[in-house]
Amino acid sequence: MSVALVAGALGYMGLARLLTAGVLAGGVMALAASAAVQVLSGVAALALRVWPLRRLQMVQHHRNLLERRLYRVLVWLAIM
């Protein structure tokens, strides 16, 4: 935002508008991605605790590990 402010002060209004819109859109997308990761992580944690998946030996013994790895995958997908 400071670069956009300097560009606007120097008279480069097109560049200032472009930078400002890009920064604001990037912030909104980052906030939406963060919320999506939290919601999907919660849904996955809930899914590992319901009847069909809860009965699996892998889930019974390694639920925390599975949740951490799934969270990590969701974060990487949000970054991409």
C-alpha positions as CSV (number, residue, x, y, z in Angstrom):
1,M,0.0,0.0,0.0
2,S,2.9,2.3,0.7
3,V,4.2,1.8,-2.9
4,A,0.7,2.7,-4.2
5,L,0.7,5.8,-2.1
6,V,4.1,6.9,-3.4
7,A,3.0,6.1,-7.0
8,G,-0.1,8.2,-6.5
9,A,1.9,11.0,-5.0
10,L,4.2,11.0,-8.0
11,G,1.3,11.2,-10.4
12,Y,1.2,7.5,-11.5
13,M,-2.5,7.2,-10.8
14,G,-3.0,4.1,-13.0
15,L,-0.3,2.2,-11.2
16,A,-1.5,3.3,-7.8
17,R,-5.1,2.1,-8.6
18,L,-3.8,-1.2,-9.9
19,L,-1.6,-1.8,-6.9
20,T,-4.3,-0.8,-4.4
21,A,-6.9,-3.1,-6.1
22,G,-4.4,-6.0,-6.2
23,V,-3.5,-5.6,-2.5
24,L,-7.1,-5.5,-1.4
25,A,-8.2,-8.4,-3.6
26,G,-5.2,-10.4,-2.4
27,G,-6.2,-9.7,1.2
28,V,-9.8,-10.8,0.7
29,M,-8.7,-14.0,-1.1
30,A,-6.2,-14.8,1.7
31,L,-9.0,-14.3,4.3
32,A,-11.4,-16.5,2.4
33,A,-8.7,-19.2,2.0
34,S,-7.9,-19.1,5.7
35,A,-11.6,-19.5,6.5
36,A,-12.0,-22.4,4.0
37,V,-9.0,-24.2,5.6
38,Q,-10.5,-23.9,9.1
39,V,-13.9,-25.1,8.0
40,L,-12.6,-28.0,5.9
41,S,-10.2,-29.0,8.7
42,G,-13.2,-29.1,11.1
43,V,-15.3,-31.1,8.7
44,A,-12.4,-33.6,8.2
45,A,-11.9,-33.9,12.0
46,L,-15.7,-34.5,12.4
47,A,-15.6,-37.1,9.6
48,L,-12.8,-39.0,11.4
49,R,-15.1,-39.3,14.5
50,V,-18.3,-40.6,12.9
51,W,-19.2,-44.3,12.7
52,P,-17.8,-45.6,9.4
53,L,-14.4,-44.0,9.7
54,R,-14.1,-44.3,13.4
55,R,-14.1,-48.1,13.2
56,L,-11.0,-48.2,10.9
57,Q,-7.8,-49.3,12.8
58,M,-5.8,-46.6,11.1
59,V,-8.1,-43.9,12.4
60,Q,-8.3,-45.4,15.9
61,H,-4.5,-45.5,16.2
62,H,-3.4,-42.4,14.3
63,R,-6.3,-39.9,14.3
64,N,-4.2,-36.9,15.4
65,L,-1.5,-37.6,12.8
66,L,-4.1,-37.9,10.1
67,E,-5.7,-34.6,11.2
68,R,-2.4,-32.8,11.2
69,R,-1.4,-34.1,7.8
70,L,-4.8,-33.2,6.3
71,Y,-4.5,-29.7,7.8
72,R,-1.1,-29.4,6.2
73,V,-2.4,-30.5,2.8
74,L,-5.3,-28.0,3.1
75,V,-2.9,-25.2,3.9
76,W,-0.7,-26.0,0.8
77,L,-3.8,-26.2,-1.4
78,A,-4.9,-22.8,-0.1
79,I,-1.4,-21.4,-0.8
80,M,-1.6,-22.7,-4.4
